[in-house]
């Protein structure tokens, strides 16, 4: 009789066999577009497939032994797949993640018991802080470690050749003309290329690539272009992965961050399907391809992972605005620097009669250190963390006291048409600059807001 620890975890049986749904509320030209919902895997992404494949392969050939450690460099989803399978099988999991990854991914990894090392996302291959290089060093330092190395591991494309491809072929009734994919490690593209070369040699692979990545330009011209930066997670590369097979790619589209994030948001609004930023990239490219066709074709793409993993980014209007990914009215003055403008309805505020506890909780929720105090839409004061601390440090029951008792009421304001130099002088004198004129209160500008504005100007 098997002991409990020898029983295969049932959750692993849920990986794969994900549904294929038709897109019905987008203009797909003469084509029929289907999305394979890889978000329905138990770990929430297509990377569950390679997580189980790479671990099973390493167990079979002895690279991963009982009590061993799995090490990987990941944009998050491969790490989640490895953590799902590795922790279910009792392995230690150590992951290196670039710092542009969503908070939800990092928290999910830690909740599953993975050890997460966050490193820089602004450096390339060969730099000591590059996430793949750092993971390789950790694997060499940890006794009994298995470096999954998805970018060179043959079990990665094999997972898609043996599962994803056959599923698509069966679900489409052996009738599919094109598949739209992105490239992170290139496992999906390579595995599907190998499978469909056997069963449907005329099938076109279509590459969806973030602007800034080198993949699309390499497909188009055979040369590596200049590497840029992109906010989309999980796809796009600054090098050509070792396992990449680009031989079946017939079209390559470069998709901007703005297009990617907008399409992910629209997919949820129109079809009720929450996907991440890479799903938005794939959808934008798939729609371009479909609308360019002159004859009817059946096209498949992917919801690569669940959108609930990006609530703090893709579906967060404030983050989108801060990143310049969500259009808003431009004034050509200091109002453009305000992160939360009153006229946009985004100001987080308190009233003078609200308690200090209410003010503190709103600061925590909005991740700010100060709040305007408004009465009937008029600014009557500002309260910050130091005001609250002075009010309660002697007696915690003072949290019940009104904001009016501690707020700053001597307010120096700047007109929207003031200069950046005047803004800097105001920030040098205090924590925030108050932007107001005869038309009323417009919002607060913090040092962080000014830095974000300057960063966007540089970009």
N, C-alpha and C positions, 0 to 999 in steps of 0.2 A: 504494500500500500504506500502510495506516495505521501511524503510529508507536505505540509502546507507550503513550505518554502520552495518545493519542487514544482508546484503547480504553475503553469503559465498564467500570468495576470490576464484576466478577461478583457481588460481595456485594450490590449494589443490586438485583439481580434476585430476591433472596430476601425482599424487603420485601413484605408482604401475603400473601394466600392462606393465612392462619393456620388451624389446625384448630379445629373446633367439637366440644366433648365434652359428654356428658350427665352431670349431677350424679346420683349414684346412692346416696350414703350420708348424705344430709341429708333431713329431713322437708320436703318441698316441697308439702304439702297436696295439692290435686287437680291441681296443675300439673306440667308437665315443664320442668325448668330446664336450659338449656345455657350453657356458658361458652366464649367465643371466646378462644383462647390467644394473645393478643397478645404474650405473653412469648416466643413462638417467632420473632418478628422478629429479624433479626441483631443489632440494637442492644439487644434485650431488652425492648422496650416498644411500645405502640401509637403512640408519638410518632415512630417511624421513618417512618410514613406521611406525616406533615406535614413532617418534615425534608426528604424528597426532593421533596415537592410545592412547598414554599415556595422551595427553592433552584432548582428547574427553572423556576418561574414568574419568579423574579427574573433568571435568565439570559436567558429569552426576551424580557423587556421592557427589558433593559439596565440594571436596577438593580444587578446583580452582574456585574462584568467580570472577565476573567482576572487573577489576582493580587490580587483584592479580599479584603476582610475581612467575615466574617459575625459580627454582634453580636446577642446575644439575652439576655433575662431569662428564667430558667427554674428550675423546681423540680428540675431534673436530667435528666428523661427527654427533654424537647424538646432540651435541650443535647446529649444523647448522640446523638439522631437527627441533629441538625445536624452534630455532630462526625463522625459516621460518614460522612455524605454529603459534607460539606464537605472533610474531610481526604482522602477518596478522590478528590475532584476537584481537590485542590491548593489549597484556600483556607485562609487564616488564620481561626481561629475563636476569638472572644472571648466569654466567657459570664459573666453575673452570677447568682450563686446565693445564696439565703437561707441563713443559718447553721444552720437546723434540718435541712438535708438530710443524708442518711446519708453516712458516711465512704466507703462503697463507691462511691457515685455520684461523689463528688468525685475519688477516686483513679482511677476509670474514665475520667472526663473528661480528667484530666491525662495518663493513659497513652495516650490517643488524640491527644495533642498540643494539646488546647484550652488556652487561657489562661483561668484561672478567677479571678474576683473574688468573694470571699465578703463578703456584706453582712448587715445586720440583718434578722431575721424578725419583730421586735416593733414595727415601724413601718408606718404606712399610706401610701396613695397621697398624694403631695404632699410627703412628707418627703424630704429630699435623699438619705437612705440607703435609701429604698424601692427594691427591686431593679429594678422596671421603669423608674423615673425615672433611676436610675444607669446602666442600660444605654442609655437614650436619650441621655444626655450623652456617654457613651463613643462611641456611633455618630456623634454630631455632631463629635467631636474627631478621629476617625481618618479620614484621607484614604481615599477609595474604599470606605468601609464601607457595608454593607447591613444595616439593622436589620430582622431577621426579623419582630419584633412580632407574635407568634402571636395576641395578644389582639384584633388588628384586621386581620389579614392574611386576605383572602378565600380564599387558597389553602389555608388550614387546614381550614375546613369542606368545601371542594371535594374535598379528599383523601378524606374519609369518604363524601361523597355519591357519588363515582365509584368507590371501591374497597370500603370497609368495608360499606356498605349492600348493594350488589349481591352481595357474598360471603355475607352473612347470608341474604339472600333465596334464593340458590341452595342454600346448605347446609341450610336448613330445608325444602327442597322447596316454597318459596313458601307456607309455612304457619307464621306467627309472629304472636302476639297482643300481645306487650309486649317492650320492651327497657329494661333498667335501666342507667343511665349516671350518671356523676358529672360535675361541671363544674369544670374548671380554667380553660382558655381558652374553653371551650364549643364547640370545633371539632367534637368527636364528636357532641354533642347536635344541633347545628345541621345538620351534614351528613347525619346519619341522618334528621332531621325532614324535610329537603327531599327525600331519596330516597323515603322511605316514604309521603310525602304523595302521590306519584305512583302507587306500586304497591300500597299497602295503607293507604288513608286512615283506617281505623278503628284502626290500631295505636296502642297507648298507650305514651307515653314515661314512664318512671318515674325520678324524680331521687333519687339517693343522695347525701346531703350531710353532711359532718362537723358535729357540734354546734359552734357558734361561727361558722360561715360564715353569710352572709346569703342564700344562694341559696334554700334550702328555704322560709324565711319569706316571701321575695319571691314565690315561686310560690303559696304558700297565701293570702297577704293582699294582695299588690301593694305592700307597704311594705318598706323596708329596716330590719331589726331592728338591735339592738346587736351590733357586731362583737366576737367573743370570740377565743379562741386554740384551736388544735387541733394535735395531734402528727402526724396523718395527713399524708402527703406527696402532692402532685400534684393534689389536688382540694380544693374549698372556696375561697371568695373573700370579700373584703371590699368588693367592688363588682360591678356587673353588666357582664361583658365586652361590648365593642362588637359582637361578632359573634354574641352569644347570641340564639337563637330558642327561646323557651320555650312557643310556642303549642301544641305537642302534648303537653306535660307534664300528665298527669292525676293523678299522685300524687307526693308529695314526702316523703321520710323523713329525719329528722335522726338521725344515728347517732353515738353517743359514741365517743371514742377507745378505751375499754375494749372495746366491742362490735367495733369495727373490727379491732383487733389480735387479739382472741380468735378472730374468724372467719377471719382469715388463717392463724393457727396451726392451727385445726381443719381448714381446707381441705387443708393439707399432711398432717396426720395421717390424715384420713378418705379423701381422694381422691388423695393423692400429688402434689398440684399446688402448687408453691411460688409464692406471690404476695406482693405488697407490701401495705402498709397500706391503700392505696386499693382494692385488690381486696377486702380484708376489709370495707370500707365498702359496696361494691357487693353483695357476697354477703349481708351482713346485711340490706340493704334488699330485695334480691331474695327472700330467704326470708320476710321479713315480708309482702311483696306476695303471694307465692304462697300463704301460709297463710291470708290474708284472703279469697281467692277462693272463690266458691260453685260455680263450674263449672270444668271442665278448661281450662287455657290453656297455650300453648307460649310460654315466656319465655326471652329471651336476655340474658346479661350478659357481662362481660369479666374476664379475668385481665389487668389493665392492664400489668403488668410483672413481671419475674421476682423471686421472693423472695430469690434469692441476692444481690440488691442491698441486702438489709436484714438480713443475718446479725448485724450488730452492734446491731440494734434489735429488730425484730419477733421474731426467733428467739433473742434473747439474754436469758435469764431474769434476769440481774443488772440489765441496763438496764431491762427491763420492771418489775422490782421498784422500782428507783430512781425511776422515773417514776410509781409508784403504779398501774400498769396490770396488775399481776399480784397477785392476792390472796395474802396470807400471814397467819399467825396474829398477832393483835394482843394485846399484853400490857398496854398502858396505862402503860408505864414506859420507861426508856432502851433496853430491848431493841428497841423499835420504831424507834430511830434507827440501829441497827447495820445497815450495808449487807450484810455477810456474816456471818450468824449461825451459830455453831457447831452449834446444835441443828438448823438447816436443812441442814447438810452443805455449806455454801458457803464456809467459811473456807479461805483459801489460806494454808498454813503450811509451815514446814520443821521438821526435827528437829535437835537439837543436834549430831548427827554428820554432817548434810548439809554440803556444802562451801559456801563463800561464793559460788562460781560458780552453784551450784544456787539459792541464795537470790536472787541478782541476776537470774537468768533468770526465776524465778517472779514477781518484782516487775515485770519488763518485760512478761511475758505478761498479768498481771492488772492492769497499769497502777496499781500502788500503790507507796508509798514505804517501807512497813514491813510486817513479817510477824511474827505470833506464832510462838514456838518451842515446839513441843509434844512431850512424851514420854508415850506411852501415854495420850493425851488430856488430859494435865495441862499447864497453862501453866508453863514453866520460864524463859521469857525473851522478849524482843522484840528484833528486829534491824531496823535501818533503813539507808537508803542511806549515811548518814554513818558508821555503824559499819563497813560494808563498805569504804568509801573509806579510812578510817583503817587498816583491815587490809591493804589492798593497794597504797596509794599509793607505798610505797617499793620494792615488788617485786611485779610482776604474778603471779609464781608462787604468791603467797599466796592466790590465788583457790581453790587446792586445799585450803586449811586449813579446819577445821570451824567451823561457826557458833558453837559453844560458846566459842571463843576471843575473840569480839568482841561477843557479844550482851549486852544489858543485863539484869541479873538482879535488880536492886533495883527491884521492881515496886510501884507505888502503884496500887491498884485502886479502882473505884467500884462500889457495889452497884447493881443495876438500879433500885431505888426512889429513888436519889439525884435531886436536883433539877436542872433545866436550869442554874441558877446554879452549882451545884457542878460540873457538867460543863464549863461555860465556864471556871471557875477551873482545872480540871485541864488543859484544852486550852491555857490561857495559860502553863502551866508546861512543856508539852512538845508533841510532835507528835501524840500520840494519847492517848485515855483507854481504859483497860482495864476492861471490864465483867465483874465476877466476883463470886460469892458462895459460900456453903457448898455449893451444888449444882454448882459448877464454873465453867469459863470460858465466857462467852457470846459474846465478840467484841470487836473494837476499834471505837472511834468516832473518826473524824478530823474536822477542821474542815469538810472538804467534805461529810461525812455530815450534820453539824449544819446546814450551809447548805441542803442538799437537803431535810432535814426541815422547816426553816422555810419554804422555797419551797412545799412541798406544803401546809403549813398555810395559807399565804396564798392558794393557788389554791382 
